Every structure is written in C-alpha cells, then in structure tokens.
Amino acid sequence: MHRLFWFLVFSVLSGPTVADQISGDQQRGLAKLDNGSLMQAQTNPATLVKRTLNAFFSFAVNDVLTRDILEQRHRAEILRRRAHVRSALFRFDLDGDHLVSAAEITQQEPALNPRDRAELVWLRYAFDANKDGNLSQPELMAAVDAEVGQLNIARLPGSQLLQFDLNDDGTLTAEEIISVVDLLRSDAKGEPKGKSNDAKKPKVLTAGQKERARRRAEYDAQFEAKRVALAEAGLPEICGYPAKSEEASLHWLSALRGGAISTIAIDGLHQGTTVVRLHVEKGEQPLYLIAGAQTPVIWQFTGAVDRIERVITRKGNAVSGLDGKQVHFAPSGVCVPGPSDLGQAVAQRTFRSTLEIAFDRQRFDGKTSEWMGSRTFPSHERIIRKDQLDTVDKPIRRNGKVYEMVDGTLHELENDEAARRQVQYQFNRDYPYGVVDIDPEKLVLQGKAQAYSVLPLEAGLLQLLDQGVLRGDAVNVLVITRPVEMLPSGFRTNGADGKGRRFNVDPEVTLNIEAGNLSDYNYENLETGRCVDGVPCEMLPSLE
C-alpha cells in the first residue's frame, strides 16, 4: 500500500496533465470541490495528493472507499463523542442518581476550577428549564443533545473525500483522486508556481486590497464554474423553486427525524411518522423556507404563519398549519437539504451550490440536526414544556435484578413494571415532545394520510402494554400474549441504531402480523427460544 501511495504522489509531480478540454460530467464533479482543494491543486498538487491519499488509505477497505464505509466510521465517531460529552456532564453527579441537585452544586462549586465552574453555571442557565436549581436527567441529556447537535458533520475525518468522486457512483479509488488533481492542474494554464504577472497588478493597491481582490476574483470564478456545471446538469431548472420576493429572507432546515410521534402516517402504516414543530415568531419580514427530512416528517407550523411566504419540502414529508398555496413539493431530492446524518458533505454542498445559483448569491440561513423537536422560527430557540420535566428515570440494574430509587433507597421492580419503565425511559429520551394528535384534513402532502391503529415506535409499545397485548418478562424483554395484527412500526428506519426489536411469543399465540410489519422485528418462542415459523430468522444467532 505504501508503494502505491508514493507511486501516486510522484505521478502528480512527473506525469503529464490531462487535456484542457473537460467534459460536462467532469465539470459537474469539479463544481463540488471546496476552494481549498481547488487552490492547492494548482499551487502545490503534490501536497494535496499526499494529504488526500493519507486520509483515503486510513478509511478505505481493499483500496476502495464507499459512502457506507464513511457512514459507519462517522457513526462510530459520533457515538464516541456523545459518550464523551455525556460522561463529562454527568461528572457533576456526585452520588450517581442521575440528578445534579442544588445541594451537590453548592457542595462542589467552591472546589471547581474556573472552567468547570463556568460550565456548571452555563448548564443551570441554559438547561434548568423549571428553574428549581436542580439539573435532572432529561435536562442533562438535553445538554448532551445540544452539544452533539452542534457537531459540524462536514468537518469529521474523511468527510471531504467523496468530493473527489467525480462520477457520483458512491465509490472512490486512489486513481480518481489523481485524475481530479490533474483536471484542476490543467486550469492553471501552465503558469510557473510562485510567479505572477506583476505588470498587470495595479501598483496603487495595498497588500490588503490585493488580497481582497484576489479572493473576490477567486469567488467569482468558482461561482461561474458552479453555475456552468449545475446548468449542464439541469440544475437549478429541475428544482423550479417558486419565486421569492425581494424582502423575504431565505432559510433551510435539515433533520433525520422529528422529536415527537405523529398519530397520522404520511408514508404508509409501516413507516414511523414524526413531527417537527416550528413556532413562527412575530415580525414584518416574510420567510422563505426549504425544509427536508430523510424519514417521514410532518413540519407543523404555529404562531405568525402569515409570515411564511413559501415552504419547499420533499416528497415523503408533509406540512401542517399552512395553506396549500404556501407549500411546494420539490421534484428532486437535490432541491432540498441533503441528509443530515453522516458522510453526506457532498450532498449538502451540492444543495447549497444549487441554492446559491438559484437565488443569485442571496444570503441564507441553514440549520441541520439529527432530530428537531419544537423550536421558534427563525431564531431557532428550543421550546420546552413543563410536562416534559415529568419523566421516568432509567431502571437501575444490580445482580440480574432491576430497581428504582425512592427517597434514596433502592426498591426492586417486578419484571412487567421494569420493562414498562425501560420503554417509557426510551420514549422520553428519543421523543421528548411526546405524541402529537394530527388532523389529517389539515395536512398538505402528496401521498395519503392514514391513522395509526397502533402508534409507531415506543409510543406503540406503551399502547400495547396498556392493552395487555404485551407484557414485560425482563427489563428489555417484551412478550406477545395474544394475537395481534399490527405492531409498532419505524424501529428500523427511525431507531437510533437502525435495528429492529426482538419479541418473545407466548407458545399459545399464533402470529398473524401483516407482512410489511415483519422486517422491524424478530420473534422467538418464549419457551424454546427458537425463531417462530414463517418469520425471517436468518439474522438471529444459531441456537444449535
């Protein structure tokens, strides 16, 4: 691998550049590149290749890098950083009860160094929602979410590598990196490095003015290159954004899911639909918003909705609280913000370039997050209700038993109650804004609105526990006690780990579950532990 690395580096130094004629496909690919790579390819190509190949070989598998590989590595990095942030914040919890009480704060504050003390003051200011002086577990987890949500995904290691994938086939090789650098070098017109035509420089300009002029010329050149490349690709004409008034401000939002669960499905009953609530603040300036989520999401608007000039969203999303004339569905996924999860820097950059060209370099404000709950718009202040503070603590496990803490003492929980507490805890953690009752008659969507008979995700598990269809057999084990046609959907698509759930089935129960609902779950006989007949079992560990 090291020989290949140095061979590729020396090929840039000694090999001929490509022809000056660049194809339309290559132009579209070059439009994705960041300014730093463009400049370095022309001024110091060997360094660019060495740096890029170092990163490439650290991520590649069998000398090939794919989007899936990057996503897996980045997902692991996000989880690592989340664990680090959580550990850092919970260090103020002296007795391990998942609560930083006012007494604990008073006890340790004098001994803290200035940085830790400032962090503790900030936590109380920003996340003590009920101002009781305590920092509860949900409040601390809200701080963790806020910290991780500020992570710039585009800056994660390796995020920029796929910009060198000119043909957008999702696969990158070392040879492609060399080809991109050669294409960029061909634009240098053979001018020797480190030399410039001083006679053409205006002598009256100061050094600062020269630098600003250079940056402006560079930006104009890149803007024109993007415009040409996107025009050849049919963008932004494909998007056909509705006209925006001169006084309206331009915004975009991107999320994976909402922070609340919907009672209405907008993309089939076997998909979990969530809700993002946007409370429009009072004001005079119209708002033009482009919003996209990668799972079925309802964008619910309240407040001064008359300020919304237009909302652009994607197929598979829906809008509530606005008139149908205010909503436009983009004909292509490239017309709305790209995926906000990992390894998608190129998709985000393509969207931003499209936006920049379509609206002639107007300023725009954008926000991206793994999930969005309830927030003001356009200031993006998080809204927390009082009932969100009434949460259930995570059950405590000790020596195979499950406990809860009551007045400083551990009390053992029965299996059914322990399982219920665990589901309730997961529901409060992942969907802190609860369940939103959506009126299907007031939805603006392209698909069909359907009412869930069983709510998706953890809300549906709680529903079936209340009905007695499910019972808890251990803290993480649920048993199907009687025939049921539908189980909660969405765990594989909306779940934090992208996995389904496993159920035990009472031996007396015959399953008759709709086929579309099967892939979210694994089913095992309660007595034998074997996979139930007729259900896909290939992903389960062998019991032989």
N, C-alpha and C positions, 0 to 999 in steps of 0.2 A: 504493500500500500504506500510506503514511504517513497519507493522508486517512482510509482505512478504520480505521486504528489509533485516531486521535483521535476519529472518529465513535463508535466503540465505547466509548471511555473516557467521553465526555460523555453517552452514553446511560445509563450507570450513575448519573451524577450527577443527570441531569434526568428520566429516564424513570420511569414508574410501576413499582412492584414487582408481581410476579405474585400471584395469589390465594393466600390462606392454605392452601387445600386442595391437598395434594401427593399425587400418585398413588403407587401401590405401586412402580411401576418407578422413579420418581424417588427414593423413599425408599431403594431398594436402591442406587441410584447414589450418593446422598449419604453412605451408610454407608462408602464407600471413602475419603472425603476426610480429610486429615490435620487435626489440631487447629489448626495454624497458619492454614490456609486458612479453616477454619470461623470462627475468631475474627476474622480480618482482614476477612472478607466482611461481618461485622456492624458492625465498628468503623471500618474505612477501606476501603470497597469500591473506590473509585477507584484507590487504590494497588495493591490486589490485581490489578485488571484490567490496569493499566498494566504491572506486573511480569510477569504471566502472558502477556499478549499480546506483550511484548518477546521472551520465551522462545519463544512459539509461532511467531512470524514468522521467528525465526532458524533454526528447524528445518523449517517447513512447506514443501511443494513445491506450487506453484499454489494457495496458501492452504488446503491440506489437509494434516493430519498423520496418518500411519498408524503402526502398530506396526512395520511393516517399515522405514520411514524411520528411526525412532528406533533400531532394532536395528543398522542399517547405520552410523549415526553413532556409536553407542556402541561397536560392534565396532572401528571405526577408532580410537576414543579408547583402548580397552583395549590395542590393538596399539601405539599410540604410547607409552603409559605403560610397557608391557612393554619396549619398546626402550630407553626412557629408564632404567629400572631396570637392565636388562642392561648398558648402557653404563656406568652409574655403578659397578656392582660389578666389572666387568672392567677398570676403570681401574687396579686394583692389579696387574694382569698386565703387568709391565714389558717382557717380551720377546715378547709376543704368541703364546705357545704354549698358550693356554687353560688355564694352570695358574698359580696363585699359590703359588709354592714357599715353603718356610720361609726360604730364603736371600733371596728377594725381600722377604718380610715384614721380616726383620731389616735389610735394606738401606734400606728406605724408612720404616720406623716412626719413627725419630728425627726425620725431617723433616716428618711429618704434623701437621696442626693437630689440636687436641683432638677435634673432631667426627669427622674421618676416622679418627683412631686408635681412637676408641671403636667406630666401625663395623667396623673390621678385627678388633678383639678380639671383637666380637659375632659376626662371621662364623665365626671359628675356634671359638668356644664352641658355637654353635648348629648348624653345618653340617659341621664337620670330623668326619665320622662315625667314621673309623678312628683318629682322634687321632694322625695321623702328622706333624702340623704343616703339611701342605700343604692347599691348597684346590683340588681337582680340578675339571674342567669340570662333571661331574654334581653335585658339591657346590655349586658356584656357581649352576648352573641351579636346584637345589633352593631356594636362597636367593631367586632371581628368582621362582620359583613361589610361595614363601611370601609375598613382598612383594605380588605382584599378587593372590594369593588373598585378601588382607586388604582389597582394594578394595571399598568399600561401593557396590554397583551402584545401590542406591536413591538415592544422592547424586550420580550422574553427571548432567551437564547435561541438562535436559529430561525426566528420569525421572519427575517428578511430573505431567507434563502430561496423560497419559492418564487420570488420576483424574477429569478433567473430562468424560470420555466417558461420560455417564450411561447411554446405551442399550447400551453394550458392543459396538458394531458394529466396533470397531477403527479408526474414523475420527473425527477431531476437527476441528471448524471453529471460527472465532472466535466465531460466533454461539452455539455450545454453551457456550463459556466464560462469555459474558454471561448465558445462561439459568441456569447453575449459581449464579452470584453473586446473581442476582435471587431464586432459590429460597431461598438462605441468608439474604438480607436479609429475606425475608418472615417469618422466625422471630424477628426482633428485636422484634416486637410494637409497632413504632412508637416505642419509647423514644428520646428525643433522645440523640445521641452525646455522650459526655463527662459525662452526668448520671446519677445513680443515686439511688435512694430511700434517703437517709441514715437516715430514721426507722426503717426496717426493719433496719438493721445493729445488731448487738449492740455497744453502746458499750464494753463491758468487754474486747473483744478487742484484742490488739495488732495492729500492722500485719502482722507475720509470720503471726499466726494467721488474720487475714483473708485473706491471700494463699493460705495452705494450704487454708482452707475454700473459697475460690473455685475453686482448682484441683481440689479433690475434687468439688465440685458439677459442674464442667465435665466431669470424667472420668465421673461417674455419668450425666450427661445423654447424653454420647456413647456410653457403654456401652449405655444403654437404646435409643438410636436405632439402634445396630448390631444389637441383639437383635431389635428390631421388624422392621428391614429384612431381616435374614437369615431370620427366621421367615417373612416373606411370600414369600421366595424358596425356602422349603422347606429351608433350612439352619439348624442342622446335622442336622436329622432325616434328610435324604437320606444323610448320611455314616454315621449309625448306628454311631458309634465304640463298640467294646466297653467295658464298664465298667472303670474304673481304680480300684484300691484306694487308700485314703487315704494309705498310706505310700509309694506308688510315686512316683518323680519323673518328670516329663514332659519329653520331648526330641523334636526333629525334625532331620532331615538332608536336604539337597537337593544334587544334583550333576547335571552333564550326563552324565558317564561315569565308569567306574572306571579305576584305574591299572594294571590287569592284564588280560590277554586270556584269555577262557574257552575251554576245549576243547569246551564244550557250548553249542549255540544254544537260546535260550528263546523267540525270536520269529521263527522261520524262518531257514533257512540263508543267506538273502541279506541278513541283518542281522548286524552285528558285535555280539557279546555281550561285555561286560567285567565285571570283578569289583571290588567294594569289600570289603576285609577289615576286620572290626571285632573286636578282641580285648577281650572284656568283662573288666574288672578285678574282682578280688575285693572283696566288700563285702556288707553286710547289706540295704541298701535296694533294693527292686525297681525295675526300669527299664521305662518305657512309652515306646516309640519309634515315631514316624511318619517313614518314610523314603521318598523318591521320587527317581527319576532319569528324565530325559527320553529316554534311549536304553535299549535292553535291558541291564539290570544285574542281576547276582546279588549280593545282600547276604550275605556269608559271615561267620558268627559262630563265634568260638572262645573258649576261656577259660571263665570262670564264666557259662556260658549259662543256668544255672538262675536267675540274677538277672533275666533277661528275662521280664517279665510278659506283654508283648504287643508285637508288631511289626505296624504298619499300613503297607502299601505299595500301589502301584498295579498295575493290570493291565499286563503287559509287563515287570514286574520279577519276580524270584524270590528265594527265601531258602534258604540252606544252613546246616546246623549247628543248626537248631532243630526242635522237634516241630511238626507241623502245627497242633496246638491253640494254639500260641503265635502263629500268623500269621493275619492278617486282611487281605483284599484290599478296598480302598475301592471303592465302586460308582461314584465320580465323581472326575475329576481335581482338583476344587476341594477335596477332602478331604485331599489330601497337599500338601506344599510345592510352590509354583508353580515354573516354570522358573527356573533359577539363572543362565541366560545373560542377555542384555542387554534392556533395555526392558520388563521384566516386574515393575516395582514394584507395580502394581495387583494382579496375580495373587498375589504374596507377601502383600500387605496383606489381600486377601480371605481367604486361608488363615489368616492369623494371627487375624483377626477371628472366623472360624469356630471356631478352636481356643479362643479366649478365651471365647466364648459356650458352647461345648460342655462345657468343663471349668470353668465358673463362675469365671473370672478366676484360676485357679491359675497359679503361676509356671511358666514353661517355658524351656528352653534350646534354642537353634537354631543350626545351622551350615549355611552354603551355600558351595559351591565349584564351580569349573569341572570339576574332577576330584578324586576321592578315591582314595587308594591303600590303604595299610594303616595303621590308627591304633588307639590304645586308646580304649575307650569306658567311661564317659562323659567322661574327661578330655581326649580328642582329641589325645593326643601322637602324633606321627608315628613309625612304626616303620620302621627302615632295616636291611636285611640286609647282611651282609658281601659277598655275591656281587653286590649292586647296585653295588659300587665297581669291579668289573671291567667297565668299559665301553669302547666304541670311540670314539675322537676323530673329529670331523668331518673328512673328507678336505680337504686344502688344495689350492686351485686356483691355478695360475700359468700364464699364457700358453697357455690351452687344454689344459694337462696337469694331472694330479692326482697329489698327493704325500702321503706320510705323514712324520711327524717321528720319526726314530730316533736316539737319543743326540745330539740337537741338529743332525742333518743331514737334509735333505730327500731322500727316496727316491721315485722315480716308481713309480706303481701301474699295472698293466695294467687295461684297461677293465672286465673282469669283476670283478676284485677291488675296483676303485674303486666300482662300482655296489653291490656287496655291502656294502662299508664304509658307504656312504651309507644304505642301507636299515637296517643294524644301528644306525647312529647315530640315525636317526629313531625306531626301535623303542625304544632305550634312553631317548631323550628323552621320548617321549609315553607310554610304558608301562613305567616303571622297575621295576615289580613283576613283569615277565615274563609267563609263561604259567602259568595255574592249571589243574591237572587236576581237573575237577569230576566227582563221582559223580552221574549223573542220578537214581539211585534215592533219593538223599538230598535232592533238591530239593523245595521246596514252591512250586508255581506253578499258574497257571490254564491255561496253554497246554500245549504239547507240547515236551519236551526232545529234541533231536536232536544227534547227534555230528557235528562238522565233519569232512569228508574233507580239506578244505583249510582251515587256520586262517584267521580273518579278519585284515584289516589287515596291518601289516608282518610279523607272525609268519608269515602265509601266504606272503608274498613270499620270506622266508628259506627256508621249507619247499620251495617250488618251485625256488629257486636250488640248494638241496642236491640235489634230484631231477633237475636238468638240464632241467627244463621251461622255465625261464627262464635267460637269460644276460645279463650286462651288456654294453652296447655303448658306454656312456659313464657318467659319474658319476650322471646322472639318467635314463638311458635303459635300459629292460629290453626284451628281445626274446623273443617266444614262439617256441620252437624246435621244438615238436611239438604235435600235437593235445591239447587239454585240455578237459574238460567243465566245470570249475569254477575260477574264480579267486577270490582272497581278497575277501571282502565287507566292507562297512562304511565304505569311504573317504568316501562322500558323506554318510553320516549321522553318523559318528563323527570324521571328519577335522577337524583344526584349522581348515581353511579351507573345509570343506563342499564340496570339489571331488573329482572322481574322479581317476583316473590315466590316463596315455596309454602305450600299448604299441606297439612296432613288431612286426610279424609277419613271420616268415621267408616268402618267396614260395612255398616248397614246402608250407607248412602251411595246411590248411583248418580254419577255426574251427568248432567245434560246441559252443558255450557255451550253457548254459541261459539262457533269455530273462530271467529275473529278475536275472541277474548282469550283464546288458549295461549297465545305466544307470550303473554305477560307473566305466565305462571308455570310452576312445576307442581305436580300433585303426587303425594305419596300416601300409601295405605298406612293408617295410624298404627296398626298392629305389626305389620311386616316391614314397614319402611320402604317397600318396593313401589316403583312408579305405577300409577294406575293405568290399566289397559286403555288403549285408544288415545292417549295423550303423548305428545313428543317427549321422549325421555333421553335422547342421546346426549343432552348436556349434563345429565345427572351423573355423579360418581358411581362407579360399579359397586354393587353390594356382594358380588361373588367372592 
